[in-house]
Amino acid sequence: MRNSNNQFVTGQTVNIRDTGEEVTILKWQYVKNMKRYSYIVKEHPGTFYFEEELQGQ
């Protein structure tokens, strides 16, 4: 995989900024037309979050 500038990696535990809920990154991808990264978390696999909606611990 090429070098990426995403803030979080698969398996990392982070918090959702709005709720403070602790979640684990399941998958991430770069959304080219929006020029930012999206993340799917293990606890809510039907929802995606952008980098600015999450914070590291």
Secondary structure by P-SEA (a helix, b strand, c coil): cccccccccccbbbbcccccbbbbbccccccccccbbbbbccccccccccccccccc
